[in-house]
Amino acid sequence: MRLLHGGEEIFVIERTFQDEHGTYPAGTWIRSPHQSVHTPFSDAGCLIYVKVGHLLEEHGTLVDPNERT
């Protein structure tokens, strides 16, 4: 399990990324807000781009963790 301080954005470049919220094929962009929690994995392996720590509340970018895009 991973607590996301400052949020996290993930772009799936190759294959499939997974967590307890779903399965995300190549081309998927996932945005998780500050203080959200997830357990990332990939059964077959994947290539992802990850940006962390830039979605803090004082920047006005918090969203409901159940409203992932």
MODELLER restraints for C-alpha pairs under 7 A, 6 or more apart:
rsr = mdl.restraints
at = mdl.atoms
rsr.add(forms.Gaussian(group=physical.xy_distance, feature=features.Distance(at['CA:1:A'], at['CA:37:A']), mean=6.71, stdev=0.5))
rsr.add(forms.Gaussian(group=physical.xy_distance, feature=features.Distance(at['CA:1:A'], at['CA:38:A']), mean=5.55, stdev=0.5))
rsr.add(forms.Gaussian(group=physical.xy_distance, feature=features.Distance(at['CA:1:A'], at['CA:39:A']), mean=4.34, stdev=0.5))
rsr.add(forms.Gaussian(group=physical.xy_distance, feature=features.Distance(at['CA:2:A'], at['CA:37:A']), mean=5.47, stdev=0.5))
rsr.add(forms.Gaussian(group=physical.xy_distance, feature=features.Distance(at['CA:2:A'], at['CA:38:A']), mean=5.41, stdev=0.5))
rsr.add(forms.Gaussian(group=physical.xy_distance, feature=features.Distance(at['CA:2:A'], at['CA:39:A']), mean=5.83, stdev=0.5))
rsr.add(forms.Gaussian(group=physical.xy_distance, feature=features.Distance(at['CA:3:A'], at['CA:35:A']), mean=6.03, stdev=0.5))
rsr.add(forms.Gaussian(group=physical.xy_distance, feature=features.Distance(at['CA:3:A'], at['CA:36:A']), mean=6.00, stdev=0.5))
rsr.add(forms.Gaussian(group=physical.xy_distance, feature=features.Distance(at['CA:3:A'], at['CA:37:A']), mean=4.57, stdev=0.5))
rsr.add(forms.Gaussian(group=physical.xy_distance, feature=features.Distance(at['CA:3:A'], at['CA:38:A']), mean=6.92, stdev=0.5))
rsr.add(forms.Gaussian(group=physical.xy_distance, feature=features.Distance(at['CA:4:A'], at['CA:34:A']), mean=5.77, stdev=0.5))
rsr.add(forms.Gaussian(group=physical.xy_distance, feature=features.Distance(at['CA:4:A'], at['CA:35:A']), mean=5.07, stdev=0.5))
rsr.add(forms.Gaussian(group=physical.xy_distance, feature=features.Distance(at['CA:4:A'], at['CA:36:A']), mean=5.48, stdev=0.5))
rsr.add(forms.Gaussian(group=physical.xy_distance, feature=features.Distance(at['CA:4:A'], at['CA:37:A']), mean=6.04, stdev=0.5))
rsr.add(forms.Gaussian(group=physical.xy_distance, feature=features.Distance(at['CA:5:A'], at['CA:34:A']), mean=5.28, stdev=0.5))
rsr.add(forms.Gaussian(group=physical.xy_distance, feature=features.Distance(at['CA:5:A'], at['CA:35:A']), mean=5.30, stdev=0.5))
rsr.add(forms.Gaussian(group=physical.xy_distance, feature=features.Distance(at['CA:5:A'], at['CA:53:A']), mean=6.01, stdev=0.5))
rsr.add(forms.Gaussian(group=physical.xy_distance, feature=features.Distance(at['CA:6:A'], at['CA:34:A']), mean=4.36, stdev=0.5))
rsr.add(forms.Gaussian(group=physical.xy_distance, feature=features.Distance(at['CA:6:A'], at['CA:35:A']), mean=6.85, stdev=0.5))
rsr.add(forms.Gaussian(group=physical.xy_distance, feature=features.Distance(at['CA:6:A'], at['CA:52:A']), mean=6.61, stdev=0.5))
rsr.add(forms.Gaussian(group=physical.xy_distance, feature=features.Distance(at['CA:6:A'], at['CA:53:A']), mean=3.75, stdev=0.5))
rsr.add(forms.Gaussian(group=physical.xy_distance, feature=features.Distance(at['CA:6:A'], at['CA:54:A']), mean=5.38, stdev=0.5))
rsr.add(forms.Gaussian(group=physical.xy_distance, feature=features.Distance(at['CA:6:A'], at['CA:55:A']), mean=4.89, stdev=0.5))
rsr.add(forms.Gaussian(group=physical.xy_distance, feature=features.Distance(at['CA:6:A'], at['CA:56:A']), mean=4.75, stdev=0.5))
rsr.add(forms.Gaussian(group=physical.xy_distance, feature=features.Distance(at['CA:7:A'], at['CA:32:A']), mean=5.46, stdev=0.5))
rsr.add(forms.Gaussian(group=physical.xy_distance, feature=features.Distance(at['CA:7:A'], at['CA:33:A']), mean=4.31, stdev=0.5))
rsr.add(forms.Gaussian(group=physical.xy_distance, feature=features.Distance(at['CA:7:A'], at['CA:34:A']), mean=3.88, stdev=0.5))
rsr.add(forms.Gaussian(group=physical.xy_distance, feature=features.Distance(at['CA:7:A'], at['CA:35:A']), mean=6.62, stdev=0.5))
rsr.add(forms.Gaussian(group=physical.xy_distance, feature=features.Distance(at['CA:7:A'], at['CA:52:A']), mean=5.81, stdev=0.5))
rsr.add(forms.Gaussian(group=physical.xy_distance, feature=features.Distance(at['CA:7:A'], at['CA:53:A']), mean=5.25, stdev=0.5))
rsr.add(forms.Gaussian(group=physical.xy_distance, feature=features.Distance(at['CA:7:A'], at['CA:54:A']), mean=6.28, stdev=0.5))
rsr.add(forms.Gaussian(group=physical.xy_distance, feature=features.Distance(at['CA:7:A'], at['CA:55:A']), mean=4.87, stdev=0.5))
rsr.add(forms.Gaussian(group=physical.xy_distance, feature=features.Distance(at['CA:7:A'], at['CA:56:A']), mean=6.79, stdev=0.5))
rsr.add(forms.Gaussian(group=physical.xy_distance, feature=features.Distance(at['CA:8:A'], at['CA:31:A']), mean=6.02, stdev=0.5))
rsr.add(forms.Gaussian(group=physical.xy_distance, feature=features.Distance(at['CA:8:A'], at['CA:32:A']), mean=5.18, stdev=0.5))
rsr.add(forms.Gaussian(group=physical.xy_distance, feature=features.Distance(at['CA:8:A'], at['CA:33:A']), mean=6.52, stdev=0.5))
rsr.add(forms.Gaussian(group=physical.xy_distance, feature=features.Distance(at['CA:8:A'], at['CA:51:A']), mean=5.67, stdev=0.5))
rsr.add(forms.Gaussian(group=physical.xy_distance, feature=features.Distance(at['CA:8:A'], at['CA:52:A']), mean=4.31, stdev=0.5))
rsr.add(forms.Gaussian(group=physical.xy_distance, feature=features.Distance(at['CA:8:A'], at['CA:53:A']), mean=6.30, stdev=0.5))
rsr.add(forms.Gaussian(group=physical.xy_distance, feature=features.Distance(at['CA:9:A'], at['CA:30:A']), mean=5.56, stdev=0.5))
rsr.add(forms.Gaussian(group=physical.xy_distance, feature=features.Distance(at['CA:9:A'], at['CA:31:A']), mean=4.51, stdev=0.5))
rsr.add(forms.Gaussian(group=physical.xy_distance, feature=features.Distance(at['CA:9:A'], at['CA:32:A']), mean=6.20, stdev=0.5))
rsr.add(forms.Gaussian(group=physical.xy_distance, feature=features.Distance(at['CA:9:A'], at['CA:50:A']), mean=5.75, stdev=0.5))
rsr.add(forms.Gaussian(group=physical.xy_distance, feature=features.Distance(at['CA:9:A'], at['CA:51:A']), mean=5.23, stdev=0.5))
rsr.add(forms.Gaussian(group=physical.xy_distance, feature=features.Distance(at['CA:9:A'], at['CA:52:A']), mean=6.44, stdev=0.5))
rsr.add(forms.Gaussian(group=physical.xy_distance, feature=features.Distance(at['CA:10:A'], at['CA:29:A']), mean=5.71, stdev=0.5))
rsr.add(forms.Gaussian(group=physical.xy_distance, feature=features.Distance(at['CA:10:A'], at['CA:30:A']), mean=5.08, stdev=0.5))
rsr.add(forms.Gaussian(group=physical.xy_distance, feature=features.Distance(at['CA:10:A'], at['CA:31:A']), mean=6.59, stdev=0.5))
rsr.add(forms.Gaussian(group=physical.xy_distance, feature=features.Distance(at['CA:10:A'], at['CA:48:A']), mean=6.54, stdev=0.5))
rsr.add(forms.Gaussian(group=physical.xy_distance, feature=features.Distance(at['CA:10:A'], at['CA:49:A']), mean=5.65, stdev=0.5))
rsr.add(forms.Gaussian(group=physical.xy_distance, feature=features.Distance(at['CA:10:A'], at['CA:50:A']), mean=4.63, stdev=0.5))
rsr.add(forms.Gaussian(group=physical.xy_distance, feature=features.Distance(at['CA:10:A'], at['CA:51:A']), mean=6.60, stdev=0.5))
rsr.add(forms.Gaussian(group=physical.xy_distance, feature=features.Distance(at['CA:11:A'], at['CA:27:A']), mean=6.78, stdev=0.5))
rsr.add(forms.Gaussian(group=physical.xy_distance, feature=features.Distance(at['CA:11:A'], at['CA:28:A']), mean=5.82, stdev=0.5))
rsr.add(forms.Gaussian(group=physical.xy_distance, feature=features.Distance(at['CA:11:A'], at['CA:29:A']), mean=4.50, stdev=0.5))
rsr.add(forms.Gaussian(group=physical.xy_distance, feature=features.Distance(at['CA:11:A'], at['CA:30:A']), mean=6.43, stdev=0.5))
rsr.add(forms.Gaussian(group=physical.xy_distance, feature=features.Distance(at['CA:11:A'], at['CA:48:A']), mean=5.60, stdev=0.5))
rsr.add(forms.Gaussian(group=physical.xy_distance, feature=features.Distance(at['CA:11:A'], at['CA:49:A']), mean=5.15, stdev=0.5))
rsr.add(forms.Gaussian(group=physical.xy_distance, feature=features.Distance(at['CA:11:A'], at['CA:50:A']), mean=6.63, stdev=0.5))
rsr.add(forms.Gaussian(group=physical.xy_distance, feature=features.Distance(at['CA:12:A'], at['CA:25:A']), mean=6.64, stdev=0.5))
rsr.add(forms.Gaussian(group=physical.xy_distance, feature=features.Distance(at['CA:12:A'], at['CA:26:A']), mean=4.81, stdev=0.5))
rsr.add(forms.Gaussian(group=physical.xy_distance, feature=features.Distance(at['CA:12:A'], at['CA:27:A']), mean=5.51, stdev=0.5))
rsr.add(forms.Gaussian(group=physical.xy_distance, feature=features.Distance(at['CA:12:A'], at['CA:28:A']), mean=5.41, stdev=0.5))
rsr.add(forms.Gaussian(group=physical.xy_distance, feature=features.Distance(at['CA:12:A'], at['CA:29:A']), mean=6.54, stdev=0.5))
rsr.add(forms.Gaussian(group=physical.xy_distance, feature=features.Distance(at['CA:12:A'], at['CA:47:A']), mean=6.35, stdev=0.5))
rsr.add(forms.Gaussian(group=physical.xy_distance, feature=features.Distance(at['CA:12:A'], at['CA:48:A']), mean=4.55, stdev=0.5))
rsr.add(forms.Gaussian(group=physical.xy_distance, feature=features.Distance(at['CA:12:A'], at['CA:49:A']), mean=6.58, stdev=0.5))
rsr.add(forms.Gaussian(group=physical.xy_distance, feature=features.Distance(at['CA:13:A'], at['CA:26:A']), mean=5.10, stdev=0.5))
rsr.add(forms.Gaussian(group=physical.xy_distance, feature=features.Distance(at['CA:13:A'], at['CA:27:A']), mean=6.05, stdev=0.5))
rsr.add(forms.Gaussian(group=physical.xy_distance, feature=features.Distance(at['CA:13:A'], at['CA:47:A']), mean=5.38, stdev=0.5))
rsr.add(forms.Gaussian(group=physical.xy_distance, feature=features.Distance(at['CA:13:A'], at['CA:48:A']), mean=5.25, stdev=0.5))
rsr.add(forms.Gaussian(group=physical.xy_distance, feature=features.Distance(at['CA:14:A'], at['CA:26:A']), mean=4.99, stdev=0.5))
rsr.add(forms.Gaussian(group=physical.xy_distance, feature=features.Distance(at['CA:14:A'], at['CA:46:A']), mean=5.53, stdev=0.5))
rsr.add(forms.Gaussian(group=physical.xy_distance, feature=features.Distance(at['CA:14:A'], at['CA:47:A']), mean=4.99, stdev=0.5))
rsr.add(forms.Gaussian(group=physical.xy_distance, feature=features.Distance(at['CA:15:A'], at['CA:25:A']), mean=6.04, stdev=0.5))
rsr.add(forms.Gaussian(group=physical.xy_distance, feature=features.Distance(at['CA:15:A'], at['CA:26:A']), mean=5.48, stdev=0.5))
rsr.add(forms.Gaussian(group=physical.xy_distance, feature=features.Distance(at['CA:15:A'], at['CA:46:A']), mean=5.01, stdev=0.5))
rsr.add(forms.Gaussian(group=physical.xy_distance, feature=features.Distance(at['CA:15:A'], at['CA:47:A']), mean=6.93, stdev=0.5))
rsr.add(forms.Gaussian(group=physical.xy_distance, feature=features.Distance(at['CA:16:A'], at['CA:23:A']), mean=6.79, stdev=0.5))
rsr.add(forms.Gaussian(group=physical.xy_distance, feature=features.Distance(at['CA:16:A'], at['CA:24:A']), mean=5.52, stdev=0.5))
rsr.add(forms.Gaussian(group=physical.xy_distance, feature=features.Distance(at['CA:16:A'], at['CA:25:A']), mean=4.43, stdev=0.5))
rsr.add(forms.Gaussian(group=physical.xy_distance, feature=features.Distance(at['CA:16:A'], at['CA:26:A']), mean=6.07, stdev=0.5))
rsr.add(forms.Gaussian(group=physical.xy_distance, feature=features.Distance(at['CA:16:A'], at['CA:42:A']), mean=6.50, stdev=0.5))
rsr.add(forms.Gaussian(group=physical.xy_distance, feature=features.Distance(at['CA:16:A'], at['CA:46:A']), mean=5.65, stdev=0.5))
rsr.add(forms.Gaussian(group=physical.xy_distance, feature=features.Distance(at['CA:17:A'], at['CA:23:A']), mean=6.05, stdev=0.5))
rsr.add(forms.Gaussian(group=physical.xy_distance, feature=features.Distance(at['CA:17:A'], at['CA:24:A']), mean=5.15, stdev=0.5))
rsr.add(forms.Gaussian(group=physical.xy_distance, feature=features.Distance(at['CA:17:A'], at['CA:25:A']), mean=6.46, stdev=0.5))
rsr.add(forms.Gaussian(group=physical.xy_distance, feature=features.Distance(at['CA:17:A'], at['CA:41:A']), mean=6.44, stdev=0.5))
rsr.add(forms.Gaussian(group=physical.xy_distance, feature=features.Distance(at['CA:17:A'], at['CA:42:A']), mean=5.07, stdev=0.5))
rsr.add(forms.Gaussian(group=physical.xy_distance, feature=features.Distance(at['CA:17:A'], at['CA:46:A']), mean=6.02, stdev=0.5))
rsr.add(forms.Gaussian(group=physical.xy_distance, feature=features.Distance(at['CA:18:A'], at['CA:24:A']), mean=5.98, stdev=0.5))
rsr.add(forms.Gaussian(group=physical.xy_distance, feature=features.Distance(at['CA:18:A'], at['CA:40:A']), mean=5.88, stdev=0.5))
rsr.add(forms.Gaussian(group=physical.xy_distance, feature=features.Distance(at['CA:18:A'], at['CA:41:A']), mean=5.22, stdev=0.5))
rsr.add(forms.Gaussian(group=physical.xy_distance, feature=features.Distance(at['CA:18:A'], at['CA:42:A']), mean=5.34, stdev=0.5))
rsr.add(forms.Gaussian(group=physical.xy_distance, feature=features.Distance(at['CA:19:A'], at['CA:38:A']), mean=6.43, stdev=0.5))
rsr.add(forms.Gaussian(group=physical.xy_distance, feature=features.Distance(at['CA:19:A'], at['CA:39:A']), mean=5.32, stdev=0.5))
rsr.add(forms.Gaussian(group=physical.xy_distance, feature=features.Distance(at['CA:19:A'], at['CA:40:A']), mean=4.51, stdev=0.5))
rsr.add(forms.Gaussian(group=physical.xy_distance, feature=features.Distance(at['CA:19:A'], at['CA:41:A']), mean=5.86, stdev=0.5))
rsr.add(forms.Gaussian(group=physical.xy_distance, feature=features.Distance(at['CA:20:A'], at['CA:38:A']), mean=6.71, stdev=0.5))
rsr.add(forms.Gaussian(group=physical.xy_distance, feature=features.Distance(at['CA:20:A'], at['CA:39:A']), mean=6.29, stdev=0.5))
rsr.add(forms.Gaussian(group=physical.xy_distance, feature=features.Distance(at['CA:29:A'], at['CA:69:A']), mean=6.88, stdev=0.5))
rsr.add(forms.Gaussian(group=physical.xy_distance, feature=features.Distance(at['CA:30:A'], at['CA:68:A']), mean=6.47, stdev=0.5))
rsr.add(forms.Gaussian(group=physical.xy_distance, feature=features.Distance(at['CA:30:A'], at['CA:69:A']), mean=5.71, stdev=0.5))
rsr.add(forms.Gaussian(group=physical.xy_distance, feature=features.Distance(at['CA:31:A'], at['CA:68:A']), mean=5.95, stdev=0.5))
rsr.add(forms.Gaussian(group=physical.xy_distance, feature=features.Distance(at['CA:31:A'], at['CA:69:A']), mean=6.09, stdev=0.5))
rsr.add(forms.Gaussian(group=physical.xy_distance, feature=features.Distance(at['CA:32:A'], at['CA:65:A']), mean=6.32, stdev=0.5))
rsr.add(forms.Gaussian(group=physical.xy_distance, feature=features.Distance(at['CA:32:A'], at['CA:68:A']), mean=6.66, stdev=0.5))
rsr.add(forms.Gaussian(group=physical.xy_distance, feature=features.Distance(at['CA:33:A'], at['CA:55:A']), mean=6.15, stdev=0.5))
rsr.add(forms.Gaussian(group=physical.xy_distance, feature=features.Distance(at['CA:33:A'], at['CA:62:A']), mean=5.58, stdev=0.5))
rsr.add(forms.Gaussian(group=physical.xy_distance, feature=features.Distance(at['CA:33:A'], at['CA:63:A']), mean=6.02, stdev=0.5))
rsr.add(forms.Gaussian(group=physical.xy_distance, feature=features.Distance(at['CA:33:A'], at['CA:65:A']), mean=6.23, stdev=0.5))
rsr.add(forms.Gaussian(group=physical.xy_distance, feature=features.Distance(at['CA:34:A'], at['CA:55:A']), mean=5.88, stdev=0.5))
rsr.add(forms.Gaussian(group=physical.xy_distance, feature=features.Distance(at['CA:34:A'], at['CA:56:A']), mean=5.76, stdev=0.5))
rsr.add(forms.Gaussian(group=physical.xy_distance, feature=features.Distance(at['CA:34:A'], at['CA:62:A']), mean=6.67, stdev=0.5))
rsr.add(forms.Gaussian(group=physical.xy_distance, feature=features.Distance(at['CA:36:A'], at['CA:65:A']), mean=6.27, stdev=0.5))
rsr.add(forms.Gaussian(group=physical.xy_distance, feature=features.Distance(at['CA:55:A'], at['CA:61:A']), mean=5.72, stdev=0.5))
rsr.add(forms.Gaussian(group=physical.xy_distance, feature=features.Distance(at['CA:55:A'], at['CA:62:A']), mean=6.67, stdev=0.5))
rsr.add(forms.Gaussian(group=physical.xy_distance, feature=features.Distance(at['CA:56:A'], at['CA:62:A']), mean=6.84, stdev=0.5))
